[in-house]
Amino acid sequence: IPFMNYTQLGRTGLQVSRLCLGTMNFGPLTTEADSFAIMDKAHELGINFFDTANVYGRKPGEGVTEQIVGRWFAQGGGRREKTVIATKVYGKMSEWPNGSRLSAAHIKRACEDSLRRLQTDVIDLYQMHHVDRNTPWEEIWQAMEQLVGEGKVIYIGSSNFAGWHIARANGVAASRHFLGLVSEQSLYNLNARMIELEVIPACQALGLGLIPWSPLAGGLLGGALKKAEQGRRASEAAQKALDKHRPKIEQYEAFCETLGEQPADVGLAWLLHQPAVTAPIIGPRTLEQLTGSLRALELKLAPESLKRLDEIFPGPGGAAPEAYAW
């Protein structure tokens, strides 16, 4: 395998690549043929960790993205065996009651549906896409234990959980002699560091791998100013974010230039330098974007560079409570 770095997913023995391939663009923005090429290239580069979700694909209830991944697996050639496939449950898959969230009834149906679309008999990492405050943990864990017992799911993860949700979930899991959550997928990047207060300490204390989504803040950290100057039109949301954070982004891009590195590479490398991070999710629309992400793996940021990035993008001040109390 070329030069990919691997690490264990949280406290498990599972080995995953330091970059995780996000598939959210497959279907809506990337054709099936291009999606296949990107996944093949990911394997060629040693990326074995792919992330998807039942709601991806922008066609409510259809699971378009999972279907694309499933048809790619179906070509054989060891594609499924080489892949740690992560998908998610929670989102709305039907207008009927129980067509979303984390009731045991929905978890069971959603898992069977994802298995069918992915054309596989097992999901390596089944992630709750959001916390469901209306369903007790006893019910959720009973449903998940059954899926693990049936061999349909191997590991369970969370996404968009607060620190105390993680603590609560794993407290109940431990009382049931169940492994519980092994990973948390959170919004985390230089410009969004809120999870440093409580989510990251919870992950570190309880042995969860951290999988940052939106590592480049929707393109904001990917050279947004330079692209704007070259006349490349950003989406309305990206333009708003740029207007809001312009002073920081100006400093950031100037600093990246002094390093002689691309902003996107510095943003990804910064995440890879954070001790809690397992693998940032890169969501390429094109092959070029995929291969362009590799520089971040080799990029070593000196302590003074990390300090400068902290000055440009101050986090919440470290972990709670010291971040806001003595």
N, C-alpha and C positions, 0 to 999 in steps of 0.2 A: 504494500500500500504506500503510495507516494510519500507524503511528508505530513499527513494529517496527525494531529495530536489527539489523544483519547483521554477520557477521564471517567471516573465512576459516577453514575447518576445518584447523587445523594449518598445515603448510607448503604445502598445496594451494591451488589457485585457486578451490575450491568455496565458494560463499557459503551460509552457514546462519544461521538466526535465532538470537538470543541466548537464546531459550528453546526447548527441545526437547520435543515432545509425547510423553510416555511412554504406552504403550497397555496396560500390564500389567493394568489393571482391566477392559479390554474383554472381555466374556464372563462372567468369574466375578462381577464386582460391578456392571458397567454393561451394560445391555441393548444389543442391536445397534442399535436405533433411537436410543438416547441416545448411543451411541458415534459413529454417523454424524453426529449433531447437533454433537457435540464436535469432530470432525474438520473439518466444514464451518466451524464458528466459528473454529477455529484458522487456517484459510486466510483467512477474513475479517479476522482480526487480523494477518495477515502471517507467521504461523508456518509455515515451509516444511520443518522438520526433524522427522521422526517416527521414534520408536524402538520396535522390537518385538523378538520373539525366537520361534524355532520352538517353544520349550517353554511359552510363555505360554498360559493358558487353563484350566489345572488339569485337563485331561483328557489323561492321558499319551499321547503319540504322535499326537495329533490336530491340534495347531497351531491351536486354536480362534481365538486372537487374530489370527494371520496371516490366517485365512480371513475374519474380519470386515473387516479392512483391505482384503483383496482384493475383497470384494463392494462395498466403498465405492469403490475405484478403478474397478470395472467400471461404475459409473454414468456414467462419462465426465465431460464438462464440464471437462476439463483437470486433473482431480484428480491423476492420476498425474504429469503433466508438471510440476505445481507443487510436487511433493513430493520431498524428498531422503529416501528410505526406507532406514532402517538396520535390519537384523535380525541374528540371531546363530546360530552353530553351536557345538555341543559337547554340549549337554544330551541326556539319554536320550530317544530317539524310538522305541525298540523294545527288547524284552527280549532280542533276539538279539545275539550278539557283533557288533561293528562297528555297533551302533545308536546309538552316542554317541561322544564325544571327537573327536580331530582326525587320525585316519588319513586318508590320501588317499581311501580308499574311502568313508568316512563323509562327508567334506567334499563330495565330488561328489554323492552321493545326497541329502544334506541340502539342498544348494543347489538341486538340481532340484525337490525337494519344496517348498521355500520359494517358489520362483518360481511353481510351480503354485498354491499356496494364495493367494499375493499377486496372482495373475492379472496378472503383469507379465513382461516378458522380461529385465529387468535389476534387480539389487539395487545401489543406489548405494553403500552402506557395509556390507560384510559383516564382522561382528565375531566374533572368537573369544570365547566367553562365559567362558572360563576357560583357564588354561594347561594343556597336556597334557604332563606330564613324560615320558611314554612314547613320544612321537612325535618323531623328529628334525626340526629346522627345514628341512632339505633336502627332506624329504617334504612338509611343510606348504606350503612356498613353491612347490614344483613343482605341487601341486594348485591353489593359488591363482592361480599364473601362467596355468595352463590356463584357469581360469574367466574371468580377465581377458582372455586371448587370444580366448576364444569370445564375449566381449561380454556375459557373464552377470553379471559383477561389475565395478564400477568401482574402488572403493577398499577397502582392508582396514584393519580396526581391531582393537584388543584390548579386553578387559574383565577386570578383576580380576587384572591382571598385576603382578608386582613390578618395581621399577626395572631390575633386572639382566635380567629376562626381555625387557623392551622393548629394552634395549641389545643383548642376544644376538640377538634376532629381527631387528633392523634391521642388525646387522653381517652376518649371513648374507644378508639380502636385498640389501644393497649389493654383496656379492661376486658376486651373481647378476644385477647390473644391474637390480634390481627396486625399485620404489618403497618396498615394505615397509609397516609400520604408519604410518597417518596420524592415528590417534586412540586414546585410551585412555579407557574408561568405568570410573570408580572410585567407590567409596564415599567421599564427601567432603561434609562439612557442618561447621558450627561445633563440633559435639560429637564429630566423628570426623575428626581432622586428621593421622592417621598418615602419609598419603601425602606430606605436606610433606617428610618425611625424604629419600626417594629417588625415588618415582614422579614427583613434579612436576619435580624437577631433570632427570630422564631425558626427560620429555616436552618440556621447554623446550630442552634441548640437541639433541634429535633431531627437533624440529619436529612433535610430535604435539599435536593439539587435545585438551583435557581435557573430558570430558563427565561431570559428577558425577551419580551416582545417589543416591537418598534424600537430596535436598538439605535436607529438613526433619527428617531422622532419624526417619522413620516417624511424623511428626506431633508428635514431642517438641518441636520448635521452632516449631510452628504454633499456639501458645496453649494448650498441653495443660492447664496448671493452671486457667486461666480456664474452659475447657470442662468440666473435672472439677467445678469449683465450681458450674457451671450444671446439673450433674447429667447431663451427656452421658457415657455409658459408653464408656470406651476398651477396646480389645481387651486381653487378658491381657498380651501382650508389651509393649504401650504402657504399661500400668499398672506393670509391673515396671521398665521403663526410667525412668518418672517417679519411682518410689520411689527408685531408685538415684541419679538425678541431681537430685533435688528442690532442693537448695540453689542449684545453678547456674541451674536453670530459674526459680526465684523471682527471682533477681537479674536474669536475662535479661528476664523479662516486665515487671518493674518498670522496667528501663532502656528497653524499647520504649515503655512508657507515657510516660516523660519525653520521648521523641522524638515522641510522638503518632502512632506507627505500629503497625501490626499485627505481631506476632512473625513470622508467616509471611513478610511482605514484607521484614522486616529480614534474616531468615535467607537468603532468596534474593538480596537485594541484596548481602549480604556476599560471597557466592560470585561475583557479577558484578563485584565490585571486585578479585577475585584475578586477577593478570595472566595466569596460565596457563589460566584457565577459558574454554572456548569457549561452552558452553551447558549450564546445569543441566537435568536432566530433570524436568519436572513431570508427575505422573501423576494427572490429575483423574479423580474418579469422576463428577462432575457438571459441567454448564455453568458454574454459579456458581463452582466451584473454579477452572475455567479462566480465566474473566474476572477473578477475584480475584487471579490471579498477576501481572497486568500492572503493578500499582503498583511492583513491584520494579525494573522497567526504568527508571523515572524517579527512583527514590529514590537520592539522592546522600548517602553517609555521610561526614561530616567526619572528618579525621584523629583527632580526640579520641574520636569515636564508635567508630572502628575499634580504637583503643587500648583503650577500655573493653571492647569485645567480646573482645579478646585477654586481658584480665584475667579476665573471667568464664569464658572457654573457652580456657585456655592451650593452644597447640598443642604439638608435641613439642620446640619450641625452634628451629625453622627447619630448614634442610637439614642432612643428614649430611655430614661427620662433626662439624661444629662444634656440632650440637645436643647431642652427648654427649662431645665431646673438645675440645681447644683449637683 
